[in-house]
Amino acid sequence: MWDTIGKSVFKDQRTLSFDYVPPKLVHRENQMKRLIMLFRPVVEEDGAQNAVLAGSVGTGKTATAKRFCTDLKDHAEKKQKAIDWTIVNCRQRNSESAVVLQIVNHFQPNFPDRGFSITEMLRILRKDLEKRKLHMVVVLDEADVLLKKAGPDIIYKLTRFGEEKLEAKPLVSLILVSQKNIFDMLDAASTSTFKRTNLIEFGKYTTEELRDIVAQRAELALHEGGIEDGALDIIAEVSSEWGDARFAIEILEKSGMLADEEGAGRVGVEHVRGAKAEAYSSVTESKLSGLDMHQRLALLGIARASKGKAYITTKDAESAYAVACEEHDEKPRAHTAFWGLMKDLDTLGVVSAKKSGPGISGKTTVITLLDIPAKVLEQKVLQLLHERN
């Protein structure tokens, strides 16, 4: 059975997992520089630092924290400084004791999960750090979940960790990763250790940035020539509504799997449309059934003209619409009226129309199907047209 399966488009599918962090983070250079500037005293002066990384889902917060901590540890080793790091997912471990236990487990994987108080576990952690002469950076991912459930006490305890001894070196730095404004969740004592100027914001990715991210992951995950340029364009566009790199990478992986199922040997635009349709499609049966005759004919023309293409021009769409009208004994609408049909379909979210960019000569409007394969859409519209007749 395995021998009958053709060559996969993937060379390393692991690089598309949510946990994978690439050697270089695309379009997060500014955030990395901010972290380097903030944490320079940790390496150069044996100090401690705290930071908050804030932004919506899929904006690279966790990946940036992981990449930064890995690079910080490597840089410190070159300077003969002992720095280590660990990350705690606070959605999974949303109590004080669970968080501290996870940190202790970094040094003692078999440490019992019951029978020790938080104070006792912190004392054990301090001994581990002092014995190793080590500074620890703790990343609390989705920290807002922890703060909402457990309150800010654990933040205070960790930021003041190891201060009991006079002239002792700071042992712990803290990076909080959050989708929400956590400063409103901290009490006065905890806020005093977190400067608001240490907030690093992560905005949603633009379409162009998402394309660069997907292109990087495609290079890592797929064989050379394993994806069409147009497919990269469509992945970026379907993800740009949310500015979510995770969603874009998910669509890339699913597109590759669909290409493998077909034995295509290369990811094309139709695989991307199919992947988006499986993840979340805005082209619903109710939307299609609510279209009038000429909206359906216009959509039929667009579906046919779009096969295997990332974008088509309005001229292509109008020509295909005229052919569809002829097939169904309907007189085509004039150019201005056809433009109105296009606007209706765009407003409904059935197609996407936008001004042309690089790679297309002249200024024109281009049309694309974002989340349904052209062949599937053609079949659905034809079925509706036949039912009407």
N, C-alpha and C positions, 0 to 999 in steps of 0.2 A: 504493500500500500504506500509506504513512504517513498518508494522508488518512482511512483507515478506522479508525485508532486514536483512541479517545476521549480526552477531557481527562484528564491525569494528576492524581493526588492530590498530587503533589510540586510545590512551587514552587521549591525549592532543595535538591536531593538531596545536594549537596556538604556540607551542614551535618551529615550523618549519617556522614561518613567518620571514621576513627579519628584522622586528622591534624588535623581541625578543632577549634579551641578557641573556645568561645563567649565573648562579651564579659564575661559574669559566670559564675563557676562556682558552681553550686547546691550547698549543703551542704559547701563547703570553705572557708568564711569564716574559721574558726579557724586552719586551716593557713596561709592567706594572711596573716593577721595575725602569726602566728609568724615567717614569712619576712620580713615587713616590719620587724619589731622586730630580727631578727638582722642584716639587711642595711642598716639605717639608717646605720651608720658608713661603709659603702662610699660613700654619697652625701655625708654630712655631714662626714666626717673623712678622706676619701681613704684609707680603710682597706681591708682585705680580710676576707672571711668565708667560712666553709664550712658546709654543712648536709647532712644525710642525710634523704631522704624514703623511708620504708619502709612497705610494706603489700602485700597480695596483688593479684592481677590485677584490673584494672577498678575500682580504688578512687580513681582520679583523680590519681595521683602525677605522671605525665608531663604531663597537662593543666595541673595546678597549677603545675608548674615552668615551662612555656611561658607561661602567663598571667602569672605573677609576673615573669618576666624581661622580657616585653614591657612590662608596666606600670612596672617599674623603669627601663627605658631611657627611657620617655616622661617619667617623673617627673624623672629626672636631666637630661634636656634642658631642662626648665623651670627647673632650678636651674643651668643652664649647666655641667653636668658631662658628660663624654664617657664613657658606659658602653655596651657592646655585649654581645651574648651569642650563643652557639652551642650546639647540642645534638648529641651523638654517640650513636648507637645501638650499644652495646657487644656486642650479640648479632651484629650484622653486621660490626662492626670490633672484633675481640676480641684485638688485639695492641697493644703499646705504639706501634709505628711507625704502625699504621693509625689509631689515635686521634689522635696528634700531627699526622699528615698531614691528617686531617679538619679539625682546628682551623686549621692553616695555610691550608687551602683556603678558609676563610671570607674571607680577605683576598686570597688568590692562587688563584683557581679553577683555573688552568692549571698549577699547580705540579706538577712531575714526581713520579710515585709511586714512582720508584726512583732510587737514586744518592745519597741523602742519609741520614746517620745521624740518630738521634733527637736527639743533642746539637746537630747542625747545624740541624735543623728547629726546635728550641726557640730557638736563637740568632736565626734568621730571624724567628720569631714575636715575640720580644722587640723586635727592631728595628721590626717593623710596629706594635706597640703603642706604643713610644716615639715613633715618628714621628707617630702620630696622637694622642699624649697621651691614650691610651684605657685604661680598665679593662675587662677581659674576664671575663664570667661563663661558665664552662664547665659544661654539664650533661652528666653521664655517665649515660645511661639504661641500665638493666639492668647496673649497675656490677658486680654480683656475678659475672656471666659473665666480665667482663674480669679481675677479681681471681682467680677460680678458675683461669683459663688462664695469665694473664701475671704474676700476683703483684702486690704493692702498690707496686713501685718508681715506677710512673708517677704514682701518687697523691702520693707524696712530692715528686717532681720538680715537679708542677704547683702544689702548695700552697706550695712554697718558691721558686717561679719568680720570677726577677728580684731575688733577695736578694743577688746577688753584689756589687752596687754599694752603697756606703755611703750611708745616708739616702735610698735610692731609694724611690719610692712603690710599694706593692704593685700588681702588674699583673694578677693573676688571682685570682678567687674560684671556688670549686668547689661544685657541688651534685651529690651522688650519689643516684641513684634506684635502689631495689633492692627485690626481693621478699623478700630474706633479710637476716639480721643480718650486716652487712658488718664490724662491729667485730671479729668473730672472725677475719676474713680479713686484717686490717691488722697490720703489724708495729709495734713500739714507736715507731719514728720517725714513721710515718704517723699512728698513733693520737694522738700528741702534738699534731698540728695539727687533729684533729677531736674536739671536746668531745662527750662523750656527751649533754650537755644540748642539743646542737644537732640531736638526733634528733627528727624530726617524724613522728609515726605516722599512718597512714591506715587506719582501720577499715573493715570491709565496710559497704556501704550497707544501710539498713533498707528494708523494703517501701515505707514512706511516702516516704523520701528518693528511692528509685528512681522512684516515680511523679512526683515533682516534676521530676526530671532528664528523664524521658521527655516530660513535658508541655512543658518548655522546648524540647527538640529538635523536638517535633512542631510547635510554634508557629513555629520557624525554618524547618522543612523542608516543611511541608504547607500547602496552601491553608486559609483560614479555614473551620472546620467540617469539616475533612478527616478527623477521627477521632472515634469515639464515646468518651464518658467511660469506659464499661465496658471498651473495648479498652485504654485506658491502665491501668486497674486490673489487667487480666490480664497485661499486659506486665510490670508491676511485680512481680506475684506469681510469675510463672514465673522471673524473674531473681533473686528474693530468696533462693533456695536458696544461691546463691554470692555474693550482694551485689555483683554485677558490673555496673557501668554500661555497659561495652562490649557485653556480651551483650544488655542491655536495648535499646541503640541499634541493634544488629544485628537484633533481632527487630522493632523498629519499622520499619526499612527494608524488611525482607523482607515484613512485613505490607502495607506500602504497595505493593510490587511485585505481591503477590497480588491486592490490590484493583484495581490497574491492569489485570492480566490479565483480570479478570472485567468490567472496565468499571464497577465498582461506584460510583466517584466518592467513596467514603468508606471509611475503614478501620473494619471492625467486629470483633467478638470472634471470629468464625469465621476471619477472616484471620489473627489473632494465633495462634489454635490451630494453624492450618495452618503458619504460620511456625515455631512452636516444634517441631512434629512434624518439619519438615525439618531443623532444627538439631540437635535431640536429643529423641527421644520416649521416655518411660518406659512408654508403653502398647504393649507388644510382643505379637506374635501368641501367644507362649508363655504370657504372663500371661492373655490372654483365653481361650485354650483350656483353661487350668487352672481356670477358674471353674465352680462347680456351677450347676445349673439356676436357682435363685432369685437367685444373684449375677448371672447373665446377665440375668435379667428386670429386676432392680433397675437394672442398668447401662443396659438398653434404655430404661427409663422416664426415667432421668436424661438420656440423650442426647436423647431427644425433647423433654423439658421445657427443655433448655438451648439449643435452637436460637435463635441471635440474642441470647442473654442472657449477661451476665457471670456472674451468680449465680442460683441458685434456692434456695428454702427446702426443708427436709426435708418439709414438707407437700406442696409441689409434687411432690417426688420420689416420695413415697409414693403420691400419687394416680395419677401416671403409671405407677408399678410395678403398681398394682392393675389398670389397664387392660391392661398387657402380660400380666399373669397370665391375665386373662379371655380374651385373644386366643389364648393357648396352653394353655387348659384346665387351668390350675393354680390351686389355692386360694392366695390371698395370705397371707403370714405376718402374724401379729399385729404391732402397733406395736413392741413390745420386740424381737421377732425381726428386724423390718425394720431397726431401729437397729443390730443386730448385723451385718446385711448391709452397711450403710453403713460401719461401722468396718472391716470386712474390706477393702472396696474402697479405703478411704482408706489403710490400712496397706500395701496392695499398690502404691499410687501410681497407681492407675487414675483415681481422682477425688481432689479435695482438699476436705476438710470443715473448717470453722473457725467460730468464734463470729462472729456478725454485728457489723458496725461501723457507722459513721455512714452515714446514708442509708437504713437499714432499721429500721423501728420495732420496738421490743421486743427481747428477748434470745432469739435463736434460732440454730440452726446453719445456715449457708449452704453450698451445694455448688457447685463449679465444675469444669469440664474445663479442664485447663491446656495440654495439648499434643497434642490431636487434635480436629479439627473435629467438631461434634456429628453432622452428617450422615454423615461417614465412620465414626464409631463406631457409629451406628445400623446401617449396612449391614454392618459386620463382625460385630456381635452377632447380627443377624438371620440371617446366613449360618451362624453356629455353631449357632443354635437349629434351623435347617432341617436341618443335617447330623445333628443329634442325633435328629431325628424321622425 
